[in-house]
């Protein structure tokens, strides 16, 4: 039985960026990022816990259920900072 012909693969012409060529400072996260991220998570968590424990009276008494939005906004900031962490 005859052997089939081998195909030559086309070379990929996309540019390659090697991590070794990058600046090491570019690879690492800034020093402020992790503490700020953890702080935003904790502030949001405590805000929501205080809202429930105080039976919706605190942390800001006059905005009512919008306290939940404020707490989740802090948690959202924490998640957005977490996407930049390396």
PDB file with one MODEL, atoms N, CA, C and O in Angstrom:
MODEL        1
ATOM      1  N   UNK A   1       0.845  -1.162   0.000  1.00  0.00           N
ATOM      2  CA  UNK A   1       0.000   0.000   0.000  1.00  0.00           C
ATOM      3  C   UNK A   1       0.898   1.234   0.000  1.00  0.00           C
ATOM      4  O   UNK A   1       1.876   1.301   0.744  1.00  0.00           O
ATOM      5  N   UNK A   2       0.553   2.213  -0.846  1.00  0.00           N
ATOM      6  CA  UNK A   2       1.394   3.409  -0.915  1.00  0.00           C
ATOM      7  C   UNK A   2       1.217   4.295   0.321  1.00  0.00           C
ATOM      8  O   UNK A   2       0.142   4.350   0.919  1.00  0.00           O
ATOM      9  N   UNK A   3       2.299   4.984   0.685  1.00  0.00           N
ATOM     10  CA  UNK A   3       2.288   5.876   1.838  1.00  0.00           C
ATOM     11  C   UNK A   3       1.760   7.247   1.414  1.00  0.00           C
ATOM     12  O   UNK A   3       2.117   7.759   0.353  1.00  0.00           O
ATOM     13  N   UNK A   4       0.902   7.835   2.260  1.00  0.00           N
ATOM     14  CA  UNK A   4       0.346   9.146   1.923  1.00  0.00           C
ATOM     15  C   UNK A   4       1.407  10.227   2.089  1.00  0.00           C
ATOM     16  O   UNK A   4       2.349  10.089   2.870  1.00  0.00           O
ATOM     17  N   UNK A   5       1.229  11.293   1.339  1.00  0.00           N
ATOM     18  CA  UNK A   5       2.188  12.391   1.397  1.00  0.00           C
ATOM     19  C   UNK A   5       2.006  13.176   2.688  1.00  0.00           C
ATOM     20  O   UNK A   5       0.886  13.363   3.161  1.00  0.00           O
ATOM     21  N   UNK A   6       3.111  13.630   3.248  1.00  0.00           N
ATOM     22  CA  UNK A   6       3.082  14.439   4.454  1.00  0.00           C
ATOM     23  C   UNK A   6       2.860  15.906   4.092  1.00  0.00           C
ATOM     24  O   UNK A   6       3.430  16.415   3.127  1.00  0.00           O
ATOM     25  N   UNK A   7       2.033  16.564   4.873  1.00  0.00           N
ATOM     26  CA  UNK A   7       1.763  17.981   4.627  1.00  0.00           C
ATOM     27  C   UNK A   7       2.705  18.832   5.459  1.00  0.00           C
ATOM     28  O   UNK A   7       3.028  18.492   6.597  1.00  0.00           O
ATOM     29  N   UNK A   8       3.133  19.919   4.891  1.00  0.00           N
ATOM     30  CA  UNK A   8       3.945  20.866   5.650  1.00  0.00           C
ATOM     31  C   UNK A   8       3.027  21.862   6.332  1.00  0.00           C
ATOM     32  O   UNK A   8       2.110  22.405   5.716  1.00  0.00           O
ATOM     33  N   UNK A   9       3.283  22.097   7.616  1.00  0.00           N
ATOM     34  CA  UNK A   9       2.465  23.035   8.373  1.00  0.00           C
ATOM     35  C   UNK A   9       2.924  24.462   8.089  1.00  0.00           C
ATOM     36  O   UNK A   9       4.117  24.742   7.964  1.00  0.00           O
ATOM     37  N   UNK A  10       1.950  25.346   7.994  1.00  0.00           N
ATOM     38  CA  UNK A  10       2.271  26.748   7.798  1.00  0.00           C
ATOM     39  C   UNK A  10       2.771  27.330   9.107  1.00  0.00           C
ATOM     40  O   UNK A  10       2.265  27.003  10.181  1.00  0.00           O
ATOM     41  N   UNK A  11       3.763  28.192   9.008  1.00  0.00           N
ATOM     42  CA  UNK A  11       4.310  28.822  10.199  1.00  0.00           C
ATOM     43  C   UNK A  11       3.383  29.956  10.641  1.00  0.00           C
ATOM     44  O   UNK A  11       2.886  30.730   9.823  1.00  0.00           O
ATOM     45  N   UNK A  12       3.163  30.031  11.959  1.00  0.00           N
ATOM     46  CA  UNK A  12       2.325  31.071  12.523  1.00  0.00           C
ATOM     47  C   UNK A  12       3.090  32.390  12.497  1.00  0.00           C
ATOM     48  O   UNK A  12       4.204  32.474  13.015  1.00  0.00           O
ATOM     49  N   UNK A  13       2.500  33.414  11.898  1.00  0.00           N
ATOM     50  CA  UNK A  13       3.175  34.701  11.737  1.00  0.00           C
ATOM     51  C   UNK A  13       2.807  35.712  12.812  1.00  0.00           C
ATOM     52  O   UNK A  13       3.178  36.882  12.714  1.00  0.00           O
ATOM     53  N   UNK A  14       2.075  35.271  13.846  1.00  0.00           N
ATOM     54  CA  UNK A  14       1.720  36.201  14.909  1.00  0.00           C
ATOM     55  C   UNK A  14       2.950  36.510  15.759  1.00  0.00           C
ATOM     56  O   UNK A  14       3.775  35.630  16.003  1.00  0.00           O
ATOM     57  N   UNK A  15       3.073  37.760  16.210  1.00  0.00           N
ATOM     58  CA  UNK A  15       4.240  38.098  17.051  1.00  0.00           C
ATOM     59  C   UNK A  15       4.127  37.434  18.420  1.00  0.00           C
ATOM     60  O   UNK A  15       3.036  37.330  18.982  1.00  0.00           O
ATOM     61  N   UNK A  16       5.247  36.992  18.941  1.00  0.00           N
ATOM     62  CA  UNK A  16       5.282  36.345  20.243  1.00  0.00           C
ATOM     63  C   UNK A  16       5.907  37.298  21.267  1.00  0.00           C
ATOM     64  O   UNK A  16       6.969  37.876  21.037  1.00  0.00           O
ATOM     65  N   UNK A  17       5.230  37.439  22.381  1.00  0.00           N
ATOM     66  CA  UNK A  17       5.756  38.247  23.470  1.00  0.00           C
ATOM     67  C   UNK A  17       6.151  37.286  24.577  1.00  0.00           C
ATOM     68  O   UNK A  17       5.306  36.604  25.158  1.00  0.00           O
ATOM     69  N   UNK A  18       7.411  37.241  24.853  1.00  0.00           N
ATOM     70  CA  UNK A  18       7.905  36.342  25.886  1.00  0.00           C
ATOM     71  C   UNK A  18       7.926  37.051  27.226  1.00  0.00           C
ATOM     72  O   UNK A  18       8.220  38.243  27.311  1.00  0.00           O
ATOM     73  N   UNK A  19       7.610  36.298  28.272  1.00  0.00           N
ATOM     74  CA  UNK A  19       7.628  36.900  29.607  1.00  0.00           C
ATOM     75  C   UNK A  19       9.034  37.297  30.022  1.00  0.00           C
ATOM     76  O   UNK A  19       9.207  38.219  30.820  1.00  0.00           O
ATOM     77  N   UNK A  20      10.038  36.615  29.493  1.00  0.00           N
ATOM     78  CA  UNK A  20      11.413  36.941  29.848  1.00  0.00           C
ATOM     79  C   UNK A  20      11.808  38.320  29.316  1.00  0.00           C
ATOM     80  O   UNK A  20      12.689  38.971  29.879  1.00  0.00           O
ATOM     81  N   UNK A  21      11.167  38.767  28.241  1.00  0.00           N
ATOM     82  CA  UNK A  21      11.499  40.062  27.664  1.00  0.00           C
ATOM     83  C   UNK A  21      10.805  41.213  28.382  1.00  0.00           C
ATOM     84  O   UNK A  21      11.214  42.364  28.237  1.00  0.00           O
ATOM     85  N   UNK A  22       9.760  40.919  29.153  1.00  0.00           N
ATOM     86  CA  UNK A  22       9.032  41.963  29.856  1.00  0.00           C
ATOM     87  C   UNK A  22       9.805  42.450  31.068  1.00  0.00           C
ATOM     88  O   UNK A  22      10.667  41.763  31.616  1.00  0.00           O
ATOM     89  N   UNK A  23       9.459  43.658  31.456  1.00  0.00           N
ATOM     90  CA  UNK A  23      10.031  44.248  32.660  1.00  0.00           C
ATOM     91  C   UNK A  23       9.444  43.549  33.885  1.00  0.00           C
ATOM     92  O   UNK A  23       8.223  43.405  33.953  1.00  0.00           O
ATOM     93  N   UNK A  24      10.243  43.108  34.853  1.00  0.00           N
ATOM     94  CA  UNK A  24       9.695  42.417  36.030  1.00  0.00           C
ATOM     95  C   UNK A  24       8.718  43.277  36.839  1.00  0.00           C
ATOM     96  O   UNK A  24       7.813  42.739  37.477  1.00  0.00           O
ATOM     97  N   UNK A  25       8.886  44.582  36.820  1.00  0.00           N
ATOM     98  CA  UNK A  25       7.959  45.459  37.543  1.00  0.00           C
ATOM     99  C   UNK A  25       6.583  45.448  36.889  1.00  0.00           C
ATOM    100  O   UNK A  25       5.578  45.680  37.561  1.00  0.00           O
ATOM    101  N   UNK A  26       6.527  45.181  35.586  1.00  0.00           N
ATOM    102  CA  UNK A  26       5.264  45.127  34.869  1.00  0.00           C
ATOM    103  C   UNK A  26       4.484  43.858  35.206  1.00  0.00           C
ATOM    104  O   UNK A  26       3.254  43.858  35.161  1.00  0.00           O
ATOM    105  N   UNK A  27       5.183  42.785  35.539  1.00  0.00           N
ATOM    106  CA  UNK A  27       4.546  41.512  35.826  1.00  0.00           C
ATOM    107  C   UNK A  27       3.909  41.512  37.208  1.00  0.00           C
ATOM    108  O   UNK A  27       2.837  40.932  37.378  1.00  0.00           O
ATOM    109  N   UNK A  28       4.526  42.140  38.197  1.00  0.00           N
ATOM    110  CA  UNK A  28       4.037  42.130  39.568  1.00  0.00           C
ATOM    111  C   UNK A  28       2.952  43.176  39.786  1.00  0.00           C
ATOM    112  O   UNK A  28       2.873  44.177  39.074  1.00  0.00           O
ATOM    113  N   UNK A  29       2.125  42.918  40.779  1.00  0.00           N
ATOM    114  CA  UNK A  29       1.081  43.864  41.161  1.00  0.00           C
ATOM    115  C   UNK A  29       1.692  44.991  41.988  1.00  0.00           C
ATOM    116  O   UNK A  29       2.726  44.805  42.630  1.00  0.00           O
ATOM    117  N   UNK A  30       1.052  46.162  41.973  1.00  0.00           N
ATOM    118  CA  UNK A  30       1.520  47.222  42.863  1.00  0.00           C
ATOM    119  C   UNK A  30       1.324  46.816  44.325  1.00  0.00           C
ATOM    120  O   UNK A  30       0.463  45.993  44.638  1.00  0.00           O
ATOM    121  N   UNK A  31       2.111  47.387  45.197  1.00  0.00           N
ATOM    122  CA  UNK A  31       2.076  47.008  46.609  1.00  0.00           C
ATOM    123  C   UNK A  31       0.759  47.384  47.280  1.00  0.00           C
ATOM    124  O   UNK A  31       0.373  46.746  48.260  1.00  0.00           O
ATOM    125  N   UNK A  32       0.069  48.390  46.785  1.00  0.00           N
ATOM    126  CA  UNK A  32      -1.166  48.850  47.403  1.00  0.00           C
ATOM    127  C   UNK A  32      -2.368  48.015  46.995  1.00  0.00           C
ATOM    128  O   UNK A  32      -3.418  48.110  47.629  1.00  0.00           O
ATOM    129  N   UNK A  33      -2.244  47.202  45.960  1.00  0.00           N
ATOM    130  CA  UNK A  33      -3.411  46.541  45.383  1.00  0.00           C
ATOM    131  C   UNK A  33      -4.036  45.507  46.315  1.00  0.00           C
ATOM    132  O   UNK A  33      -5.244  45.545  46.545  1.00  0.00           O
ATOM    133  N   UNK A  34      -3.252  44.598  46.847  1.00  0.00           N
ATOM    134  CA  UNK A  34      -3.807  43.525  47.685  1.00  0.00           C
ATOM    135  C   UNK A  34      -4.440  44.063  48.969  1.00  0.00           C
ATOM    136  O   UNK A  34      -5.547  43.642  49.305  1.00  0.00           O
ATOM    137  N   UNK A  35      -3.788  44.977  49.709  1.00  0.00           N
ATOM    138  CA  UNK A  35      -4.458  45.497  50.913  1.00  0.00           C
ATOM    139  C   UNK A  35      -5.741  46.268  50.603  1.00  0.00           C
ATOM    140  O   UNK A  35      -6.713  46.181  51.354  1.00  0.00           O
ATOM    141  N   UNK A  36      -5.747  47.011  49.516  1.00  0.00           N
ATOM    142  CA  UNK A  36      -6.948  47.757  49.135  1.00  0.00           C
ATOM    143  C   UNK A  36      -8.066  46.809  48.732  1.00  0.00           C
ATOM    144  O   UNK A  36      -9.225  47.034  49.080  1.00  0.00           O
ATOM    145  N   UNK A  37      -7.732  45.752  48.003  1.00  0.00           N
ATOM    146  CA  UNK A  37      -8.719  44.760  47.582  1.00  0.00           C
ATOM    147  C   UNK A  37      -9.339  44.066  48.792  1.00  0.00           C
ATOM    148  O   UNK A  37     -10.562  43.960  48.889  1.00  0.00           O
ATOM    149  N   UNK A  38      -8.500  43.594  49.714  1.00  0.00           N
ATOM    150  CA  UNK A  38      -8.997  42.918  50.919  1.00  0.00           C
ATOM    151  C   UNK A  38      -9.810  43.895  51.770  1.00  0.00           C
ATOM    152  O   UNK A  38     -10.847  43.529  52.324  1.00  0.00           O
ATOM    153  N   UNK A  39      -9.339  45.130  51.869  1.00  0.00           N
ATOM    154  CA  UNK A  39     -10.067  46.143  52.632  1.00  0.00           C
ATOM    155  C   UNK A  39     -11.450  46.418  52.054  1.00  0.00           C
ATOM    156  O   UNK A  39     -12.418  46.548  52.803  1.00  0.00           O
ATOM    157  N   UNK A  40     -11.551  46.507  50.728  1.00  0.00           N
ATOM    158  CA  UNK A  40     -12.857  46.753  50.096  1.00  0.00           C
ATOM    159  C   UNK A  40     -13.808  45.585  50.343  1.00  0.00           C
ATOM    160  O   UNK A  40     -14.989  45.791  50.621  1.00  0.00           O
ATOM    161  N   UNK A  41     -13.288  44.348  50.240  1.00  0.00           N
ATOM    162  CA  UNK A  41     -14.122  43.182  50.537  1.00  0.00           C
ATOM    163  C   UNK A  41     -14.636  43.228  51.975  1.00  0.00           C
ATOM    164  O   UNK A  41     -15.823  43.015  52.219  1.00  0.00           O
ATOM    165  N   UNK A  42     -13.752  43.504  52.914  1.00  0.00           N
ATOM    166  CA  UNK A  42     -14.142  43.492  54.325  1.00  0.00           C
ATOM    167  C   UNK A  42     -15.092  44.633  54.674  1.00  0.00           C
ATOM    168  O   UNK A  42     -16.039  44.432  55.434  1.00  0.00           O
ATOM    169  N   UNK A  43     -14.855  45.821  54.137  1.00  0.00           N
ATOM    170  CA  UNK A  43     -15.755  46.945  54.403  1.00  0.00           C
ATOM    171  C   UNK A  43     -17.149  46.637  53.866  1.00  0.00           C
ATOM    172  O   UNK A  43     -18.147  46.894  54.540  1.00  0.00           O
ATOM    173  N   UNK A  44     -17.219  46.084  52.654  1.00  0.00           N
ATOM    174  CA  UNK A  44     -18.519  45.714  52.093  1.00  0.00           C
ATOM    175  C   UNK A  44     -19.220  44.652  52.919  1.00  0.00           C
ATOM    176  O   UNK A  44     -20.426  44.736  53.153  1.00  0.00           O
ATOM    177  N   UNK A  45     -18.467  43.648  53.364  1.00  0.00           N
ATOM    178  CA  UNK A  45     -19.048  42.590  54.183  1.00  0.00           C
ATOM    179  C   UNK A  45     -19.553  43.147  55.508  1.00  0.00           C
ATOM    180  O   UNK A  45     -20.684  42.862  55.901  1.00  0.00           O
ATOM    181  N   UNK A  46     -18.738  43.937  56.206  1.00  0.00           N
ATOM    182  CA  UNK A  46     -19.149  44.510  57.478  1.00  0.00           C
ATOM    183  C   UNK A  46     -20.325  45.471  57.319  1.00  0.00           C
ATOM    184  O   UNK A  46     -21.191  45.543  58.191  1.00  0.00           O
ATOM    185  N   UNK A  47     -20.360  46.207  56.210  1.00  0.00           N
ATOM    186  CA  UNK A  47     -21.456  47.136  55.954  1.00  0.00           C
ATOM    187  C   UNK A  47     -22.781  46.370  55.884  1.00  0.00           C
ATOM    188  O   UNK A  47     -23.772  46.778  56.490  1.00  0.00           O
ATOM    189  N   UNK A  48     -22.790  45.267  55.146  1.00  0.00           N
ATOM    190  CA  UNK A  48     -24.014  44.478  55.001  1.00  0.00           C
ATOM    191  C   UNK A  48     -24.378  43.785  56.316  1.00  0.00           C
ATOM    192  O   UNK A  48     -25.555  43.711  56.670  1.00  0.00           O
ATOM    193  N   UNK A  49     -23.374  43.276  57.045  1.00  0.00           N
ATOM    194  CA  UNK A  49     -23.650  42.621  58.320  1.00  0.00           C
ATOM    195  C   UNK A  49     -24.231  43.621  59.323  1.00  0.00           C
ATOM    196  O   UNK A  49     -25.189  43.297  60.025  1.00  0.00           O
ATOM    197  N   UNK A  50     -23.672  44.820  59.399  1.00  0.00           N
ATOM    198  CA  UNK A  50     -24.190  45.844  60.313  1.00  0.00           C
ATOM    199  C   UNK A  50     -25.614  46.233  59.918  1.00  0.00           C
ATOM    200  O   UNK A  50     -26.460  46.468  60.781  1.00  0.00           O
ATOM    201  N   UNK A  51     -25.873  46.298  58.627  1.00  0.00           N
ATOM    202  CA  UNK A  51     -27.210  46.628  58.145  1.00  0.00           C
ATOM    203  C   UNK A  51     -28.231  45.602  58.630  1.00  0.00           C
ATOM    204  O   UNK A  51     -29.318  45.970  59.076  1.00  0.00           O
ATOM    205  N   UNK A  52     -27.887  44.320  58.545  1.00  0.00           N
ATOM    206  CA  UNK A  52     -28.817  43.281  58.985  1.00  0.00           C
ATOM    207  C   UNK A  52     -28.915  43.181  60.508  1.00  0.00           C
ATOM    208  O   UNK A  52     -30.013  43.032  61.046  1.00  0.00           O
ATOM    209  N   UNK A  53     -27.795  43.260  61.198  1.00  0.00           N
ATOM    210  CA  UNK A  53     -27.800  43.127  62.654  1.00  0.00           C
ATOM    211  C   UNK A  53     -28.553  44.278  63.313  1.00  0.00           C
ATOM    212  O   UNK A  53     -29.232  44.078  64.321  1.00  0.00           O
ATOM    213  N   UNK A  54     -28.439  45.466  62.759  1.00  0.00           N
ATOM    214  CA  UNK A  54     -29.116  46.630  63.340  1.00  0.00           C
ATOM    215  C   UNK A  54     -30.565  46.742  62.884  1.00  0.00           C
ATOM    216  O   UNK A  54     -31.208  47.759  63.145  1.00  0.00           O
ATOM    217  N   UNK A  55     -31.090  45.740  62.220  1.00  0.00           N
ATOM    218  CA  UNK A  55     -32.456  45.717  61.698  1.00  0.00           C
ATOM    219  C   UNK A  55     -32.735  46.909  60.790  1.00  0.00           C
ATOM    220  O   UNK A  55     -33.735  47.609  60.952  1.00  0.00           O
ATOM    221  N   UNK A  56     -31.848  47.127  59.847  1.00  0.00           N
ATOM    222  CA  UNK A  56     -31.902  48.141  58.783  1.00  0.00           C
ATOM    223  C   UNK A  56     -31.835  49.578  59.287  1.00  0.00           C
ATOM    224  O   UNK A  56     -32.268  50.486  58.577  1.00  0.00           O
ATOM    225  N   UNK A  57     -31.313  49.814  60.472  1.00  0.00           N
ATOM    226  CA  UNK A  57     -31.186  51.180  60.979  1.00  0.00           C
ATOM    227  C   UNK A  57     -29.829  51.801  60.681  1.00  0.00           C
ATOM    228  O   UNK A  57     -29.738  53.012  60.479  1.00  0.00           O
ATOM    229  N   UNK A  58     -28.783  51.002  60.651  1.00  0.00           N
ATOM    230  CA  UNK A  58     -27.428  51.515  60.439  1.00  0.00           C
ATOM    231  C   UNK A  58     -26.829  50.835  59.233  1.00  0.00           C
ATOM    232  O   UNK A  58     -27.418  49.856  58.775  1.00  0.00           O
ATOM    233  N   UNK A  59     -25.760  51.244  58.700  1.00  0.00           N
ATOM    234  CA  UNK A  59     -24.790  52.279  58.997  1.00  0.00           C
ATOM    235  C   UNK A  59     -25.255  53.688  58.647  1.00  0.00           C
ATOM    236  O   UNK A  59     -24.855  54.634  59.326  1.00  0.00           O
ATOM    237  N   UNK A  60     -26.080  53.871  57.621  1.00  0.00           N
ATOM    238  CA  UNK A  60     -26.631  55.197  57.337  1.00  0.00           C
ATOM    239  C   UNK A  60     -28.139  55.080  57.516  1.00  0.00           C
ATOM    240  O   UNK A  60     -28.799  54.404  56.727  1.00  0.00           O
ATOM    241  N   UNK A  61     -28.695  55.723  58.536  1.00  0.00           N
ATOM    242  CA  UNK A  61     -30.092  55.469  58.891  1.00  0.00           C
ATOM    243  C   UNK A  61     -31.129  55.900  57.853  1.00  0.00           C
ATOM    244  O   UNK A  61     -32.149  55.227  57.707  1.00  0.00           O
ATOM    245  N   UNK A  62     -30.910  56.971  57.146  1.00  0.00           N
ATOM    246  CA  UNK A  62     -31.975  57.543  56.315  1.00  0.00           C
ATOM    247  C   UNK A  62     -32.055  56.990  54.895  1.00  0.00           C
ATOM    248  O   UNK A  62     -32.954  57.373  54.146  1.00  0.00           O
ATOM    249  N   UNK A  63     -31.151  56.111  54.509  1.00  0.00           N
ATOM    250  CA  UNK A  63     -31.225  55.635  53.127  1.00  0.00           C
ATOM    251  C   UNK A  63     -31.850  54.247  53.017  1.00  0.00           C
ATOM    252  O   UNK A  63     -32.045  53.752  51.907  1.00  0.00           O
ATOM    253  N   UNK A  64     -32.162  53.620  54.124  1.00  0.00           N
ATOM    254  CA  UNK A  64     -32.901  52.357  54.111  1.00  0.00           C
ATOM    255  C   UNK A  64     -32.161  51.235  53.405  1.00  0.00           C
ATOM    256  O   UNK A  64     -31.005  50.949  53.715  1.00  0.00           O
ATOM    257  N   UNK A  65     -32.833  50.602  52.455  1.00  0.00           N
ATOM    258  CA  UNK A  65     -32.280  49.432  51.766  1.00  0.00           C
ATOM    259  C   UNK A  65     -31.123  49.786  50.825  1.00  0.00           C
ATOM    260  O   UNK A  65     -30.437  48.891  50.331  1.00  0.00           O
ATOM    261  N   UNK A  66     -30.903  51.067  50.576  1.00  0.00           N
ATOM    262  CA  UNK A  66     -29.765  51.458  49.737  1.00  0.00           C
ATOM    263  C   UNK A  66     -28.439  51.134  50.420  1.00  0.00           C
ATOM    264  O   UNK A  66     -27.391  51.128  49.775  1.00  0.00           O
ATOM    265  N   UNK A  67     -28.484  50.864  51.721  1.00  0.00           N
ATOM    266  CA  UNK A  67     -27.279  50.414  52.409  1.00  0.00           C
ATOM    267  C   UNK A  67     -26.755  49.117  51.798  1.00  0.00           C
ATOM    268  O   UNK A  67     -25.546  48.890  51.767  1.00  0.00           O
ATOM    269  N   UNK A  68     -27.659  48.266  51.311  1.00  0.00           N
ATOM    270  CA  UNK A  68     -27.235  47.027  50.630  1.00  0.00           C
ATOM    271  C   UNK A  68     -26.453  47.362  49.359  1.00  0.00           C
ATOM    272  O   UNK A  68     -25.440  46.728  49.062  1.00  0.00           O
ATOM    273  N   UNK A  69     -26.918  48.342  48.628  1.00  0.00           N
ATOM    274  CA  UNK A  69     -26.236  48.749  47.392  1.00  0.00           C
ATOM    275  C   UNK A  69     -24.838  49.266  47.716  1.00  0.00           C
ATOM    276  O   UNK A  69     -23.880  48.963  47.005  1.00  0.00           O
ATOM    277  N   UNK A  70     -24.723  50.044  48.785  1.00  0.00           N
ATOM    278  CA  UNK A  70     -23.414  50.575  49.187  1.00  0.00           C
ATOM    279  C   UNK A  70     -22.478  49.424  49.555  1.00  0.00           C
ATOM    280  O   UNK A  70     -21.317  49.414  49.145  1.00  0.00           O
ATOM    281  N   UNK A  71     -22.975  48.459  50.324  1.00  0.00           N
ATOM    282  CA  UNK A  71     -22.153  47.311  50.706  1.00  0.00           C
ATOM    283  C   UNK A  71     -21.703  46.506  49.506  1.00  0.00           C
ATOM    284  O   UNK A  71     -20.537  46.122  49.414  1.00  0.00           O
ATOM    285  N   UNK A  72     -22.626  46.243  48.575  1.00  0.00           N
ATOM    286  CA  UNK A  72     -22.253  45.489  47.381  1.00  0.00           C
ATOM    287  C   UNK A  72     -21.358  46.299  46.446  1.00  0.00           C
ATOM    288  O   UNK A  72     -20.590  45.721  45.677  1.00  0.00           O
ATOM    289  N   UNK A  73     -21.445  47.625  46.501  1.00  0.00           N
ATOM    290  CA  UNK A  73     -20.532  48.460  45.716  1.00  0.00           C
ATOM    291  C   UNK A  73     -19.100  48.293  46.209  1.00  0.00           C
ATOM    292  O   UNK A  73     -18.171  48.208  45.406  1.00  0.00           O
ATOM    293  N   UNK A  74     -18.919  48.245  47.531  1.00  0.00           N
ATOM    294  CA  UNK A  74     -17.572  47.999  48.066  1.00  0.00           C
ATOM    295  C   UNK A  74     -17.070  46.625  47.631  1.00  0.00           C
ATOM    296  O   UNK A  74     -15.902  46.481  47.268  1.00  0.00           O
ATOM    297  N   UNK A  75     -17.928  45.628  47.665  1.00  0.00           N
ATOM    298  CA  UNK A  75     -17.527  44.283  47.241  1.00  0.00           C
ATOM    299  C   UNK A  75     -17.215  44.277  45.743  1.00  0.00           C
ATOM    300  O   UNK A  75     -16.282  43.601  45.310  1.00  0.00           O
ATOM    301  N   UNK A  76     -17.981  45.020  44.954  1.00  0.00           N
ATOM    302  CA  UNK A  76     -17.704  45.126  43.516  1.00  0.00           C
ATOM    303  C   UNK A  76     -16.360  45.782  43.233  1.00  0.00           C
ATOM    304  O   UNK A  76     -15.650  45.379  42.311  1.00  0.00           O
ATOM    305  N   UNK A  77     -16.012  46.787  44.021  1.00  0.00           N
ATOM    306  CA  UNK A  77     -14.690  47.415  43.878  1.00  0.00           C
ATOM    307  C   UNK A  77     -13.597  46.396  44.195  1.00  0.00           C
ATOM    308  O   UNK A  77     -12.564  46.352  43.527  1.00  0.00           O
ATOM    309  N   UNK A  78     -13.835  45.579  45.222  1.00  0.00           N
ATOM    310  CA  UNK A  78     -12.866  44.530  45.560  1.00  0.00           C
ATOM    311  C   UNK A  78     -12.679  43.547  44.420  1.00  0.00           C
ATOM    312  O   UNK A  78     -11.553  43.156  44.114  1.00  0.00           O
ATOM    313  N   UNK A  79     -13.774  43.143  43.789  1.00  0.00           N
ATOM    314  CA  UNK A  79     -13.668  42.218  42.659  1.00  0.00           C
ATOM    315  C   UNK A  79     -12.990  42.865  41.454  1.00  0.00           C
ATOM    316  O   UNK A  79     -12.225  42.205  40.751  1.00  0.00           O
ATOM    317  N   UNK A  80     -13.258  44.139  41.210  1.00  0.00           N
ATOM    318  CA  UNK A  80     -12.588  44.792  40.077  1.00  0.00           C
ATOM    319  C   UNK A  80     -11.091  44.933  40.327  1.00  0.00           C
ATOM    320  O   UNK A  80     -10.296  44.854  39.390  1.00  0.00           O
ATOM    321  N   UNK A  81     -10.701  45.142  41.586  1.00  0.00           N
ATOM    322  CA  UNK A  81      -9.269  45.179  41.895  1.00  0.00           C
ATOM    323  C   UNK A  81      -8.654  43.788  41.807  1.00  0.00           C
ATOM    324  O   UNK A  81      -7.476  43.649  41.475  1.00  0.00           O
ATOM    325  N   UNK A  82      -9.442  42.760  42.101  1.00  0.00           N
ATOM    326  CA  UNK A  82      -8.927  41.394  42.044  1.00  0.00           C
ATOM    327  C   UNK A  82      -8.570  40.988  40.611  1.00  0.00           C
ATOM    328  O   UNK A  82      -7.722  40.117  40.415  1.00  0.00           O
ATOM    329  N   UNK A  83      -9.196  41.600  39.620  1.00  0.00           N
ATOM    330  CA  UNK A  83      -8.867  41.264  38.229  1.00  0.00           C
ATOM    331  C   UNK A  83      -7.507  41.800  37.818  1.00  0.00           C
ATOM    332  O   UNK A  83      -6.935  41.323  36.838  1.00  0.00           O
ATOM    333  N   UNK A  84      -6.970  42.782  38.542  1.00  0.00           N
ATOM    334  CA  UNK A  84      -5.652  43.339  38.228  1.00  0.00           C
ATOM    335  C   UNK A  84      -4.518  42.682  38.996  1.00  0.00           C
ATOM    336  O   UNK A  84      -3.347  42.971  38.749  1.00  0.00           O
ATOM    337  N   UNK A  85      -4.859  41.799  39.926  1.00  0.00           N
ATOM    338  CA  UNK A  85      -3.857  41.193  40.805  1.00  0.00           C
ATOM    339  C   UNK A  85      -3.122  40.082  40.073  1.00  0.00           C
ATOM    340  O   UNK A  85      -3.751  39.223  39.454  1.00  0.00           O
ATOM    341  N   UNK A  86      -1.793  40.092  40.139  1.00  0.00           N
ATOM    342  CA  UNK A  86      -0.971  39.045  39.498  1.00  0.00           C
ATOM    343  C   UNK A  86      -0.124  38.376  40.533  1.00  0.00           C
ATOM    344  O   UNK A  86       0.641  37.467  40.211  1.00  0.00           O
TER     345      UNK A  86
ENDMDL
END
